[in-house]
Amino acid sequence: MALKAQVLYDFTAEPGNNELTVKEGETVTITNQSIGGGWIEAQNSRGEVGLVPEDYIELSKAFQGAGTTAPTPSGGNVASPDLSFFDAFAPSSTPAQASNGNDPWSVWNADSSGGSNNNNWASKPEGTQTGRSAADPWNSVPQGHPQAYQGPGAEFDEWDDEWDDKSTAGYAESELGESGAIQRGGTHSSSMKISLNKFPGFSKSGPELYLLCKQIAKDKDKLPIYVGEVGPVWAYPENQLDCIVADPKKGSKMYGLKSYIEYQITPSTTNRPVNHRYKHFDWLYERLLDKFGSAIPIPSLPDKQVTGRFEEEFIKMRMERLQGWMSRMCRHPVVSSSDVFQLFLTYKDEKDWKFGKRKAEKDETVGVMIFTTIEPEAPELDPLEVEKKCEQFSRFTKAMDDGVKEILTVGNEHWKRCTGPLPKEYQRIGKAIQNLSSVFTSSGYQGEAALTDALTAAGKTYEEIAQLVAEQPKKDLHFLMETNNEYKGLLGCFPDTIGVHKAAIDKVKEGDKLVATNKITTQDKSTMAKRLSTMSYSLQAEMNHFHNNRIYDYNRVMQLYLEEQVKFYETIAAKLKHAHSQFTTM
Amino acid sequence: MALKAQVLYDFTAEPGNNELTVKEGETVTITNQSIGGGWIEAQNSRGEVGLVPEDYIELSKAFQGAGTTAPTPSGGNVASPDLSFFDAFAPSSTPAQASNGNDPWSVWNADSSGGSNNNNWASKPEGTQTGRSAADPWNSVPQGHPQAYQGPGAEFDEWDDEWDDKSTAGYAESELGESGAIQRGGTHSSSMKISLNKFPGFSKSGPELYLLCKQIAKDKDKLPIYVGEVGPVWAYPENQLDCIVADPKKGSKMYGLKSYIEYQITPSTTNRPVNHRYKHFDWLYERLLDKFGSAIPIPSLPDKQVTGRFEEEFIKMRMERLQGWMSRMCRHPVVSSSDVFQLFLTYKDEKDWKFGKRKAEKDETVGVMIFTTIEPEAPELDPLEVEKKCEQFSRFTKAMDDGVKEILTVGNEHWKRCTGPLPKEYQRIGKAIQNLSSVFTSSGYQGEAALTDALTAAGKTYEEIAQLVAEQPKKDLHFLMETNNEYKGLLGCFPDTIGVHKAAIDKVKEGDKLVATNKITTQDKSTMAKRLSTMSYSLQAEMNHFHNNRIYDYNRVMQLYLEEQVKFYETIAAKLKHAHSQFTTM
């Protein structure tokens, strides 16, 4: 019996990947349901056969394949943390007693409408993971696949799952530039993908969870903050961690039906390489975001490929960006020393990885609870002082976001000109000079070989300059763009991070009223102020970390940029000098 | 009594020149008829008063102002040479006996339809002087004013005529570039303005006038041709003439109502400056074209101004181009030694000028008759050899014309880019870097002054580069364009010059038939072959002169261009190097 299915969402196949492009509303015939891993094989009306994400189609007959769970794209099968510590107050003033993970969100969701996303200055608000998969035409591959990132209770072996490089990051856009190169700028999401419905800690009333919690972190998890020359700072390790992302290798599974790229990551500590696919990076990103997102901006991973064009260039670019992302994480004293990050870099074998993975997914110190681990070695700050600082950071990050975006805009335009019309023009100048030289050669007049040779050389020089111009952006502008792109991503995380702080400030301001209405005790009120102070130290430490990195990064990238620009102009001058010398002095 | 007048042709006023813009069909009121010099003062319906060329309007009442001759724009008051020597054959085989100038053209005009213009590869054929004045919207000033360039019999004192800078050159186009600068390229006519109806010598059957003429030039006018290393060459003077065109001065007449620009021309021979207005250059051009046009390409004068915008820049540009034109004429051994050219450069006083002017206008050795003065010191060439040479020159000049136009096209595009979008882009890059520096300064973080200072300096460097880029074309591309523009003008003359030769070759080929039908004698036939040989030597000498100049000009301009380009890129590299040095090494 031929099984028919209805296509629910557009899906664009990645070339060379045995996938099948389908359109919403199309009817396909199921040819193989036992592919597994969220994929099924289908045939379209033109007889073409290929893989389609199974949650992109709806079987026409009631049918459940063995081992598949037929989830719907709107389902949010996110991790369900143990909520036993959620004894803080909720908007209903009824402490959430739920501790079994049975839809504890509804309590918070009610209050999270409009959430802290209001603080997000990104022009295009990011949807939640599952909400945008079908709507965004740029995302040609399944998003929020229900079988990936199962809750810790699920026994599904992620290590062996099938579809590669799932990206859950809400990238605002990803375009191919005129010149066919992967476009710089605008490819990173400008905000962290903090799913507002996902964690109580990120709902509008989120900070309360921490402000009034009774749980205290274990000593070994403590994150101290010291006051240094520049103000509050994180505790930095003696030797900064770093790693090298290299050697992308194509692997395949499902008897060659699906392929993936595996990267080799070698940390400077062990110098022992581990292998990871993009989906593992994405898993790490999700863990770091859950755990640290309230206190530390966790930038999105590099963009998902739009189409299969320029595959090699794409892999190279992704690797470079994964390297950038990993280096930035390595440089962060809190992130780099976390268990989950260390696991990612230094797991010994598959068993070790699986074990660590489950442990990380069960981590309870996530969301605003991260602040329970932070211990500033400094006197408590006045809430007014906290507010002032917070507003200053908000202003600065907003201004820098504008500045970075401006650089990306002009840089992108410059990139297009340098790789498009400008070299074409130099080429045409070169050709025109050479053509004239050919005409001159045909004159039949004696003794003009010196001129025609010199003209030909000059023409060729301009053709060489055309090539130099076209290739230069890859040598300098590329890095300037990448750095600014990274900062755009980082800065996009601040509205959420700062939003959490602002919500906490607001809650502390309500303190007297809450005491008066018996919602909290006087003791609670002073606890809240103390904890707000802790949050502020955390934000200040993070800002100082950010500033320090920013100064280093911009110094370095500007030096590199200008150095390459000097070389570029000097090379052109030298070439023209040589061309000039070939004309005879009269 | 208010005198009304009907406007016959559109006329656009030059700003600041007391002129009045009028439209065809408009009715104006004459406010002053005694202005003189071809102008009258009129008032339009909006009450605006200004000068209008009197032949652009038609008085509503029969009225003749004292001293005005009410000419019509279509009248061709060209010089009427003494035709007493026109005893050669004509198409009618009736030797033209007309010697009084009473419309001798009709005889030739019949045969000149379609004339040698067929050989002209210019896409836009040039009309005659008077034919296009009203039709061409680019010509905002009166063209072919009947009171200028009166025949030699007229007593009108040209020295004191009123309207300035009449251009009779048929410039194909004249545009203002996007950037507002006077556009390079396309501003010169690509053909000599040989009026086909004006001289029998230029009609299709023209060369016959010379091929069979009995008149022999006086010894003192002889133009010898020698055979040198490169082939036939003109006799070159020991010291090459040159001149400097400088010091443009604004003068005015008619009590300040009309203004004009007078240039100072100082020849290297006398070192004594003479003054000339554009109209005098134009008179010289007409004389040279009439006299030498069949044998020597006489390039058009620089373009007439389109509008009054950028007056200073326009005057500078015109002077530069007049200099280029004069230098080219000075470099030509035949042109520079001619009486009329010498008169222009070395007249002693007004009387001297007037006398010489009339004499030049009465010169009978014009058109193809110039060949009567040419005496090659070389054996007679076989007509087949002549044809081969002629075709070779035709091919070469056509090919070079294409090559030169290609350079002008790409150069013009490059000019626009370098003065328009490119510097704007560098400016925006500079501004973006400086903006980021300002944001960084506002961080409140300690110890980043070194970075922000360096960033500001780098940003300013890019603003300086923007300026360098925008100004560079004036320093190098300008000269490359001007040279190619000059050559475009020169090359545009060759189709006419070569056309005369081709017509002569055709006529000589007809020799046997003409003898058989008793139209010419056997003696005539061999005279024709001999004279064709003379024409060929003339063309070869001219081609060799052209090649020699071409090699010199392109060598020189390419050297200048590349030298300036080297300086340009070196300057940028040095500026960037300095900017780079301001970043701290980490």
Interface residues (C-beta under 8 A of the other chain):
Chain A: E229 V230 Q392 R395 F396 A399 M400 D402 G403 V404 E406 I407 T409 V410 G411 E413 H414 R417 P421 L422 E425 R428 I429 A432 I433 N435 L436 S438 V439 F440 S442 S443 G444 Y445 Q446 G447 E448 L451 A454 L455 A458 M543 N544 H547 N548 R550 I551 Y552 Y554 N555 R556 M558 Q559 L562 E563 Q565 V566 Y569 E570 I572 A573 L576 K577 A579 H580 F583 T584 T585 M586
Chain B: E229 V230 Q392 R395 F396 A399 M400 D402 G403 V404 E406 I407 T409 V410 G411 E413 H414 R417 P421 L422 E425 R428 I429 A432 I433 N435 L436 S438 V439 F440 S442 S443 G444 Y445 Q446 G447 E448 L451 A454 L455 A458 M543 N544 H547 N548 R550 I551 Y552 Y554 N555 R556 M558 Q559 L562 E563 Q565 V566 Y569 E570 I572 A573 L576 K577 A579 H580 F583 T584 T585 M586
